[in-house]
Amino acid sequence: MKVNTKYRHELKYYLNRGDYELLSNRLRLTLEQDRYAKLREGEYFIRSLYFDDIDDSAFREKLAGENGRDKYRLRIYNMKDDVVKLERKHKENGYILKESLALSRGEAESLIAGDYGVLLSREEPFARRMYRTFTTSLYKPRVLVDYTREAYTFSVEDVRVTFDKNVRTGFRSVDLFNPNTITYPAVSGYDMVLEVKFNRYLPTYVRALLQVDAHARSAISKYCLCRKYEL
């Protein structure tokens, strides 16, 4: 199990195609490409299945801009089922904290079916906490979120820069492992989402490369983007 005990900064921006081409070319020449992207000709596919409680608290708290929010999801990469991540993303005062647990496909399918008892067979404290959360607040799978990611890293302050392209929603489908699930575009008016994550501060070198002050920062949630059509 991976537990990140550090809160990190997270900045998000909508990008059009022209801005993306400029920034992507610049980063490709100056930063290290993410190790997963290296194996996939520069980008890789991510599918997440988000869970929410009976009151859709994660969705409504995000829309209301409330502080101290949690989101829970299952995540796979390139439609492979050898490792499935169960993740909690906590946001507090503009900082993020992530915890994750690697599951088998069978364990993930049990969670999707509502059998949260499978988490009790794991020894990790995070698994036990997730069991309590899912059962006491009646969490259920809500929506699929698909996108292709191009990612770069910078060792100082553990900077990670990602371009998330072709964000799509599975609408009401929760079939995480079905490659033929019909999906629909979720971002209108822009081409993709730029995310910048770092520890204490964004190094001047990276800030100059990205020219972040030239872009309008947005409070973007792919989960909310992909659920807006159904509520």
N, C-alpha and C positions, 0 to 999 in steps of 0.2 A: 504494500500500500504506500502511496505517496501522500504525504501530508505537508503542505506548504504552510509554515507557521508565520510567514512574513506577509504583511499587507503591502500591496503594490499599487502604484498609480495606474490608471487606465484612461487614456484619451481616445475619443472616437470622432470620426469625421465622415461625412458623405463625400464621395469623389466622383467627378465626371471622367469620361474616357481620356480627355486631353491631359488633365492633371495626373491621372494614373500613369500614362505613358511617360511623362516627364519624371515623376518620382521613381517609378519602377526602374527605368534606365539608369538613373542616378544611383539607386541603392544596389543594383546588380554589380556596379563597378566598384563600390566602396565598402559594402558590408558583407558579412558572411551569410550565405544562404542557409536557411533552416535545414537540418539534417534530413527531415522527412521529405522536404521539397527536392533536395538533391537526388533522391532516389526516384522521383516521379517527374523528371524533366521540368522542374521548377515550381510545381504546384501539386496539391493533393486534395482529395475530396473528403468532406466532413459531413456526417449526418448525425443529428442529435434528436433525441426524443425527450421532450420536456414534460415534467410532472407538475401538477398544481393541486391545491387542496379543494375541498368541496365548495369553498367560497371564491375560488380563483384569486386567492390573496396575492400571489406573485404578480399576476397580470395587473390587478387593480392598484396595488401599492406602487408599481412602477409608473403607471399612468398618473397617479397622484403625487409622484415625486417624494415618497416617504423615505426616510433614512432607515438604515438597518434592515435591508431586504435580503432574502435568500431565494436562489433558484436551484432546482434540482433537475438533473438530466442523465440519460444514458447516451453515450457517444461512441461511434465507430468511425474508422478511417478506411477510405477506398472500398467500402462495402465488404470489408473482411470481418469475420466473426471470431477470429482466434483470440482477440482481446477486446472486451467491451468495458468502457470506463463508466462507473457510476460517480457522478460529480456533484458537489455542492459549491455554489459560488455565492459568497457573502459580500455585500457591499455596505460600507460604513463610512460616512463623511467623505465620499469621493474616492475611497480606497477599496481595493478588492482583496479577497482572501479565497483561495481555492483548496478544496480537499478532494481526493479521488481514491477510488478503489477499483482494482482490476477484477472483472467478473468473467465467468465463462458464458457462452451463449445460453446454456441451459439456465443459469442463474438469472441472466437478464430476461429471458422469456418468462420465468416465474414472476419477476417483478411486474412485467407488463400485464400479466394475467391477474395481478392483485395478490399473489402469494408472497407476502413480505417475510414470512417465516424463514425463507431461505437465507436471509441475512443473519439469523441467529446461529446458523451453522458455521459462521465465520468468527475467527477469534479477534479480529481487529475492532478496537473501540469505535471507530468511525461507522462500521457496519451496524453495531448495536444502536448507535445514536440515530442512524438512518431508519432503522426498524421502528424506533419509538416515534420519530417524526411522521413517517408514512402511515403508521397505524392510528396514532392519536388524532391526526388532522385529516384523515381520510384522503390521502393523496391518490391521484389517478393519472395515467398518461394522457396528455392533452393534444400535442401537435408535433409533427416532424419539421425540422429545420435543416435544409440542405444548402451547401455552398462549396465553392472551390477556393482554396486558400493558397496564396503566395506569401512566403514568410522570410524575414531576415532577422539576424541577431547581431548584437554588439555587446562584447563582454563587460564593459564598464557599466555598472548598475544593472546588469542583466537585462539590457534593452531587447525588446522583441517588437518588430514592426510587421504587421500583416495586412494584406489586401484580400478582403473576402468578396468574391465575385459571384454573380448569378445566385443571389440569395433567393431561395424558393421555399414555399410552404407545402406540406403534405395535406393541408387543410384539415380534415377530420380523421385522417389515417394515423394509426399508431403502429403500423407494420414496419418496425425498425429494419428488419433484415430483407425486405422485399425490394429488389433492384428495379422492379417494374411499377412501383408506386407512382401514380400520377401526381405531379407537383406543379405549382403555379408561381410565377414571379411575385416576390413580396416587396421589392423596393421600386418605387415609382419616382421618376424625375431625376434619378441619379443612377450611376452604373454600378457602384460598389461601396463598400465600407472600409475605411482605413482605421486600424486600431494600433495604438502605441502603448506598450506596457513597460514599466521600469520600476526600480526600487525607490530610492530616496529622491533622485533628481534626474532630469533628462539631460545627458551630456551636451555641451554646447555644439560639439561636432555633429551629433545626430540632429539636434534642433535646426542647425543651419542646413543640413541636407534636406530635411523634410519641409522646412519653412512653415512650421506649424502655425505661426502667428498669422499667416496669410490665409488660413482656412478657418471656417466657422465651426467651432466645436459643437457637437450635438450629443444629446442624451439618448443614444441609440440602443435599442434592445431588439435583437433578432427574434427573440421569443414573442415580444409584443407585436412586431411587424408581421409575424406569421400567424398570429391569432386574431388580428384586427378584423378579419373577414367574417368571423363566426360569432362575435359577441356584439 
